Each structure stands twice: as C-alpha cells, then as structure tokens.
C-alpha cells in the first residue's frame, strides 16, 4: 500500500472517530508527541495526552461540533518515512448542514512499525 493510500485511510479513520467520539481510535492515530495548532486562536496542544483531553472536552460541548478534514494533496518523502498532507476542514454542529467554522490545514505523518501516525497538524480558520 502506498503512503498516500495509507494516510487517506488513516484520515478517514480519524474523521469517523471524531464523529463517533471514539477516543481510543484517535489515540491510536496520534503520535505520542503529536502537536496541534488550532485554527482560530492558534492554541498549541502538545502531546497525545493533551490532545485526548481536548477531544474529551470537545465531545462534551454543547452544541457538539463534528469536524471533518478532507485531504486535497499528500506528498510522501522519497528519503524518510514521512509525508505531508494538505486539505480543508469544516466544523458542523451536530445535525446541521451549514458549517460553524471552516478553513485549511496541513499535517505531517510518520510511518512507524508499518503504521502511519499523525505527528503535527496546523489549522487556519477562514470561514
């Protein structure tokens, strides 16, 4: 399986886990030292534990937002087991059709022991 296909599958898993509020699946996709920079306030959430805590808070919020990341391009390195993903995202309030927020993102992935793990994500809120 190519890096691109594997990462697209992992992204689909992550999106499903967000929709299902499945912390275990999210944990399995995040690298232990994963970093996320949020889209609106540029908060830095460093480490898997901190991200899981943030997701737990997000899953209990009212209204609950369902975030979907859609991959546009994946560029795999020819010399290291890493890849860069670029795409767009949106956050929908549960049961609604119009996004509350949306924008673009970039993500770095690393293959370790045959699994692609999310190392870093940066989001920009554009709408």
Backbone as CSV, one residue per row, in Angstrom:
resi,resn,N_x,N_y,N_z,CA_x,CA_y,CA_z,C_x,C_y,C_z
1,UNK,0.855,-1.181,0.000,0.000,0.000,0.000,0.898,1.241,0.000
2,UNK,0.562,2.195,-0.829,1.359,3.416,-0.901,1.116,4.282,0.336
3,UNK,2.038,5.193,0.587,1.880,6.137,1.694,0.600,6.939,1.525
4,UNK,0.317,7.372,0.309,-0.874,8.191,0.087,-2.153,7.441,0.456
5,UNK,-2.272,6.209,0.012,-3.475,5.430,0.333,-3.572,5.189,1.831
6,UNK,-2.444,4.822,2.449,-2.447,4.558,3.893,-2.851,5.794,4.685
7,UNK,-2.348,6.955,4.308,-2.675,8.193,5.019,-4.128,8.586,4.775
8,UNK,-4.595,8.418,3.567,-6.017,8.715,3.300,-6.926,7.811,4.146
9,UNK,-6.546,6.554,4.297,-7.325,5.649,5.143,-7.270,6.072,6.612
10,UNK,-6.082,6.476,7.071,-5.951,6.938,8.465,-6.776,8.201,8.690
11,UNK,-6.785,9.105,7.712,-7.576,10.337,7.837,-9.060,9.985,7.913
12,UNK,-9.494,9.028,7.095,-10.898,8.596,7.146,-11.222,7.995,8.514
13,UNK,-10.299,7.203,9.077,-10.480,6.654,10.430,-10.615,7.771,11.455
14,UNK,-9.753,8.780,11.332,-9.770,9.891,12.278,-11.100,10.635,12.189
15,UNK,-11.570,10.907,10.968,-12.859,11.585,10.791,-13.998,10.777,11.409
16,UNK,-13.999,9.467,11.184,-15.039,8.606,11.775,-14.947,8.615,13.296
17,UNK,-13.729,8.625,13.824,-13.545,8.643,15.276,-14.062,9.950,15.876
18,UNK,-13.848,11.061,15.192,-14.390,12.338,15.678,-15.908,12.276,15.697
19,UNK,-16.510,11.803,14.626,-17.971,11.727,14.547,-18.541,10.812,15.632
20,UNK,-17.818,9.723,15.942,-18.286,8.749,16.932,-17.795,9.051,18.344
21,UNK,-17.007,10.111,18.509,-16.391,10.448,19.804,-15.597,9.265,20.353
22,UNK,-14.818,8.637,19.484,-14.055,7.441,19.831,-12.611,7.811,20.176
23,UNK,-12.380,8.041,21.449,-11.056,8.445,21.944,-10.002,7.374,21.667
24,UNK,-10.362,6.096,21.750,-9.392,5.016,21.546,-8.824,5.045,20.132
25,UNK,-9.660,5.266,19.145,-9.173,5.317,17.756,-8.306,6.547,17.551
26,UNK,-8.737,7.685,18.084,-7.923,8.901,17.968,-6.560,8.678,18.598
27,UNK,-6.525,8.059,19.767,-5.268,7.786,20.457,-4.334,6.926,19.609
28,UNK,-4.887,5.947,18.916,-4.077,5.043,18.094,-3.484,5.728,16.874
29,UNK,-4.091,6.822,16.439,-3.612,7.531,15.245,-2.578,8.597,15.611
30,UNK,-2.653,9.142,16.811,-1.743,10.208,17.222,-0.396,9.661,17.679
31,UNK,0.668,10.294,17.243,1.995,10.024,17.766,2.025,10.467,19.228
32,UNK,2.819,9.819,20.078,2.875,10.244,21.483,3.221,11.727,21.655
33,UNK,4.021,12.277,20.749,4.443,13.679,20.856,3.733,14.583,19.845
34,UNK,2.554,14.167,19.387,1.802,14.924,18.380,1.531,16.355,18.833
35,UNK,1.559,17.257,17.871,1.308,18.681,18.130,0.160,19.138,17.239
36,UNK,-0.762,19.897,17.830,-1.834,20.516,17.048,-1.848,22.007,17.347
37,UNK,-1.951,22.813,16.286,-2.136,24.250,16.433,-3.526,24.548,15.904
38,UNK,-4.387,25.030,16.791,-5.788,25.228,16.446,-5.976,26.388,15.482
39,UNK,-7.127,26.382,14.803,-7.368,27.305,13.707,-7.725,28.718,14.081
40,UNK,-8.431,28.914,15.167,-8.926,30.246,15.486,-7.982,31.014,16.402
41,UNK,-7.606,30.400,17.532,-6.782,31.128,18.499,-5.322,30.697,18.504
42,UNK,-4.943,29.799,17.595,-3.570,29.306,17.470,-3.042,28.688,18.758
43,UNK,-3.934,28.100,19.537,-3.505,27.383,20.742,-2.652,26.189,20.318
44,UNK,-1.593,25.923,21.072,-0.726,24.790,20.809,-1.094,23.687,21.800
45,UNK,-1.491,22.550,21.261,-1.842,21.401,22.102,-0.775,20.347,21.832
46,UNK,0.127,20.182,22.794,1.305,19.345,22.605,1.172,18.015,23.327
47,UNK,1.356,16.948,22.593,1.342,15.605,23.148,-0.008,14.921,23.012
48,UNK,0.060,13.584,22.901,-1.157,12.787,22.756,-2.101,12.992,23.937
49,UNK,-1.573,12.968,25.162,-2.436,13.113,26.345,-3.201,14.430,26.322
50,UNK,-2.519,15.503,25.990,-3.172,16.814,25.949,-4.229,16.855,24.845
51,UNK,-3.936,16.244,23.713,-4.919,16.238,22.631,-6.137,15.397,23.003
52,UNK,-5.929,14.265,23.643,-7.073,13.439,24.047,-7.944,14.181,25.058
53,UNK,-7.313,14.914,25.959,-8.087,15.721,26.919,-8.897,16.790,26.188
54,UNK,-8.296,17.411,25.184,-9.010,18.431,24.401,-10.173,17.808,23.647
55,UNK,-9.972,16.612,23.087,-11.068,15.947,22.379,-12.193,15.569,23.336
56,UNK,-11.851,15.116,24.524,-12.898,14.786,25.507,-13.740,16.018,25.834
57,UNK,-13.084,17.161,26.002,-13.832,18.409,26.248,-14.700,18.752,25.044
58,UNK,-14.142,18.608,23.865,-14.875,18.914,22.636,-16.101,18.010,22.493
59,UNK,-15.959,16.744,22.839,-17.060,15.792,22.696,-18.185,16.051,23.693
60,UNK,-17.883,16.734,24.778,-18.934,17.018,25.767,-19.523,18.418,25.612
61,UNK,-19.040,19.181,24.659,-19.513,20.557,24.453,-20.927,20.571,23.872
62,UNK,-21.628,21.655,24.157,-22.949,21.876,23.578,-22.945,23.224,22.880
63,UNK,-23.248,23.299,21.597,-23.523,22.158,20.731,-22.240,21.419,20.387
64,UNK,-22.370,20.133,20.148,-21.217,19.315,19.777,-20.913,19.551,18.304
65,UNK,-19.659,19.898,18.024,-19.240,20.092,16.633,-18.606,18.810,16.108
66,UNK,-18.935,18.493,14.881,-18.328,17.361,14.189,-17.347,17.949,13.169
67,UNK,-16.070,17.700,13.398,-15.036,18.214,12.499,-14.708,17.165,11.450
68,UNK,-14.606,17.605,10.204,-14.217,16.727,9.102,-13.045,17.365,8.382
69,UNK,-12.006,16.579,8.216,-10.841,17.019,7.459,-10.874,16.296,6.121
70,UNK,-10.729,17.029,5.032,-10.765,16.456,3.692,-9.410,16.668,3.026
71,UNK,-8.754,15.582,2.727,-7.432,15.626,2.117,-7.517,16.127,0.683
72,UNK,-6.664,17.089,0.359,-6.523,17.552,-1.025,-5.286,16.937,-1.673
73,UNK,-4.146,16.984,-0.973,-2.872,16.515,-1.535,-2.040,15.855,-0.440
74,UNK,-1.387,14.771,-0.797,-0.404,14.139,0.091,0.901,14.028,-0.677
75,UNK,1.972,14.488,-0.046,3.305,14.398,-0.638,4.164,13.552,0.281
76,UNK,4.577,12.379,-0.202,5.417,11.483,0.585,6.882,11.760,0.293
77,UNK,7.688,11.693,1.331,9.129,11.878,1.174,9.739,10.677,0.458
78,UNK,10.725,10.943,-0.380,11.461,9.875,-1.059,12.636,9.381,-0.223
79,UNK,12.958,10.096,0.880,14.153,9.749,1.650,13.887,9.433,3.121
80,UNK,12.723,9.748,3.618,12.375,9.491,5.023,10.960,8.925,5.085
81,UNK,10.605,8.228,6.171,9.254,7.675,6.299,8.263,8.721,6.804
82,UNK,8.164,9.838,6.089,7.275,10.936,6.458,6.500,11.402,5.231
83,UNK,5.401,12.094,5.500,4.592,12.651,4.417,3.874,13.889,4.919
84,UNK,3.529,14.764,3.972,2.811,15.999,4.270,1.442,15.923,3.613
85,UNK,0.424,16.266,4.382,-0.950,16.288,3.891,-1.454,17.727,3.928
86,UNK,-2.108,18.150,2.864,-2.770,19.456,2.819,-4.235,19.211,2.515
87,UNK,-5.108,20.007,3.138,-6.524,19.830,2.873,-7.357,20.955,3.438
88,UNK,-8.644,20.699,3.485,-9.576,21.679,4.053,-10.438,20.982,5.105
89,UNK,-10.977,21.781,6.021,-11.756,21.227,7.126,-13.008,22.058,7.342
90,UNK,-13.938,21.437,8.060,-15.129,22.167,8.485,-15.622,21.581,9.798
91,UNK,-16.292,22.421,10.562,-16.921,22.001,11.808,-18.412,22.256,11.717
92,UNK,-19.188,21.195,11.819,-20.643,21.298,11.760,-21.223,21.020,13.137
93,UNK,-22.191,21.820,13.552,-22.930,21.496,14.762,-23.724,20.228,14.476
94,UNK,-23.797,19.352,15.457,-24.474,18.071,15.279,-25.871,18.275,14.690
95,UNK,-26.141,17.580,13.580,-27.442,17.648,12.938,-27.647,18.830,12.009
96,UNK,-26.661,19.691,11.850,-26.786,20.866,10.992,-26.033,20.654,9.674
97,UNK,-26.394,21.435,8.667,-25.769,21.296,7.348,-24.804,22.428,7.018
98,UNK,-24.897,23.538,7.725,-24.057,24.696,7.446,-22.905,24.731,8.459
99,UNK,-21.655,24.798,7.985,-20.517,24.803,8.909,-20.534,26.009,9.859
100,UNK,-20.130,25.758,11.092,-19.922,26.815,12.078,-18.580,27.481,11.809
101,UNK,-17.613,26.679,11.343,-16.272,27.165,11.026,-15.681,26.263,9.947
102,UNK,-14.707,26.832,9.204,-14.043,26.045,8.165,-12.707,26.695,7.827
103,UNK,-11.893,25.960,7.105,-10.604,26.518,6.710,-9.717,25.489,6.044
104,UNK,-8.414,25.688,6.176,-7.425,24.792,5.590,-6.545,24.214,6.691
105,UNK,-5.821,23.156,6.343,-4.904,22.550,7.307,-3.728,21.908,6.579
106,UNK,-2.680,21.675,7.341,-1.542,20.885,6.895,-1.217,19.908,8.013
107,UNK,-0.813,18.709,7.634,-0.498,17.679,8.624,0.751,16.913,8.210
108,UNK,1.573,16.604,9.198,2.762,15.788,8.970,2.502,14.407,9.560
109,UNK,2.802,13.384,8.789,2.636,11.993,9.188,3.992,11.304,9.192
110,UNK,4.146,10.298,10.066,5.372,9.498,10.103,4.990,8.022,10.196
111,UNK,5.653,7.216,9.379,5.425,5.773,9.444,6.331,5.172,10.501
112,UNK,5.727,4.394,11.393,6.495,3.716,12.431,5.940,2.306,12.580
113,UNK,6.797,1.330,12.405,6.398,-0.078,12.526,5.205,-0.413,11.638
114,UNK,5.193,0.149,10.428,4.143,-0.155,9.469,2.866,0.650,9.630
115,UNK,2.803,1.533,10.634,1.620,2.369,10.857,1.962,3.833,10.622
116,UNK,1.042,4.559,9.998,1.209,5.990,9.807,0.583,6.701,10.993
117,UNK,1.397,7.498,11.687,0.952,8.251,12.857,0.965,9.741,12.563
118,UNK,0.007,10.426,13.107,-0.108,11.869,12.955,0.868,12.540,13.912
119,UNK,1.791,13.319,13.371,2.841,13.959,14.146,2.490,15.415,14.458
120,UNK,1.947,16.119,13.470,1.647,17.544,13.662,0.522,17.983,12.726
121,UNK,-0.314,18.879,13.232,-1.367,19.485,12.410,-1.417,20.968,12.726
122,UNK,-1.629,21.756,11.696,-1.851,23.194,11.872,-3.098,23.553,11.075
123,UNK,-4.004,24.237,11.750,-5.277,24.618,11.142,-5.358,26.129,11.027
124,UNK,-6.037,26.600,9.979,-6.318,28.017,9.799,-7.815,28.150,9.569
125,UNK,-8.463,28.982,10.371,-9.894,29.224,10.212,-10.083,30.348,9.196
126,UNK,-10.805,30.037,8.136,-11.038,31.017,7.054,-12.509,31.405,6.932
127,UNK,-13.376,30.628,7.515,-14.805,30.915,7.419,-15.555,30.510,8.646
